[in-house]
């Protein structure tokens, strides 16, 4: 559950890196929230084909953290957030983004920050022995 809610704690944080686990768990969380919102909307009489108020509010609330976790995920693969523009290239762009999101991040630090898999942060061996 911690992985699902971590992007909500980092709501507007575009800098840094996010692991695959963080991205995909937040995607799962967003999908579950969408399903629950659709069920709640249907209970209140909104049809399944249109977005009711609960679905609309949840979509708006999860849009920014979904975007920022995607940016940080691209940073983990040592790519700029500008790569998200591939979403406007139908099918080929979507497939390429999917491949980037499932690709393991670069080991060690990169230009976007420390490796999120390294719990102690990156240690420069030259600094240790100097």
N, C-alpha and C positions, 0 to 999 in steps of 0.2 A: 504494500500500500504506500510505503514511503516513496518508491520510485514514481508512482502515479501522481503524487501530489507535489513532488519536487519542482516541476516547472511552475506551479502556482506560487511557490515561495520565491521563485526567480522571475516573476511576472514580466518586468520590463528589462531584464538583464540580457543584452544582446552579446556582450563580450564574454569570452571564455569558451569552454568546450562542454559538450554533453555526450555521455556514453550512449551506445545503442539501447541499453536497457531503459535509460531515462526516456528516450524518444518513443520507443515502442510501447512502454507501459503507459505513458501519457496518451498515446494514440488509442490504446485499449480503454483507458479511463474516459476519454472523450466520446468514444463509441458507446460505452455503457451509459454515460450521462444522456446521450442522444436517444437511446432506446427508452430509458426511463422517462425522459421528457415527452417523447411521443406517446407513451402509454398514459401519462398524466393528462396530456392534451386531449387524447381520445376519450378519457373518462369524463372530461368537461365538455364533450360534444364536438370537438374539432376533428375533421376527417384526417385520415392518415396521409393524404396526398398534399395537404398544405401544412405550413408551419404554424403551430399555435403559439400562444404567448410564452409558455414555459420553454418550448423548443427554441424560440427566438432569443429569449434571454440567455439560455445556456449557450447557444451558438455564439452570441456576442461576447459573453464572458470568457469563453475558451478560445476565441480567435487569436488574441494577442499572445497568450502563453504558448499556443500551438505554433505560431509563427516564430517566436523567439527560440523555442526549443529546436525547431528545424534549422534556424540559423546556427545555433551552437553545435548542432549535429554536423553540419557542413564544416564548421570550424574544426571539429575533431578529425575530419578527414583531410585537413589542411587546405580547405577550399573556402573562398570568400562566400558571404551570404548572397552575393549577386548571382550565384548559381541557381538560386530559387526562381529566377526568371525563366528557367526551363519549364516551369509549370504552364507557361503560355504557348509552348510548343506541343501540340496535341500528340498523344500516344508515345512518340519517341522521347520527348522531354520527360514525360511522366515515368516511363520505364527507366530512363537514365537517373532521375532523382531517386527512384526506388532503389536502384543499384547502389547509389551513393549512401543512402540511409541504412542499408544492410551491411555495407562495407565496414570492416573494423577500422578504428581510428589509428592515426599514426602513433607509434610507440614513442614515449618520451615527450618532452616539450616540443611544441611547434610555434609558429609565429602568433598563434592565438592564445597561448597559455600552456600551463602545465598539463600533463597527462591526467585525465580524471580517474584512470584506473590505478594510479600510483597514490596510495593513501598518505605517503609521507612527503609528497611533492618531489620534484626533480632535484637531485643533489648533484652538484657539479663536483667531480672528484678532484679537480685542481684546487677548488676552494677549501676542500677538506684538509688537504695536505700542505697548504701554504700558511 
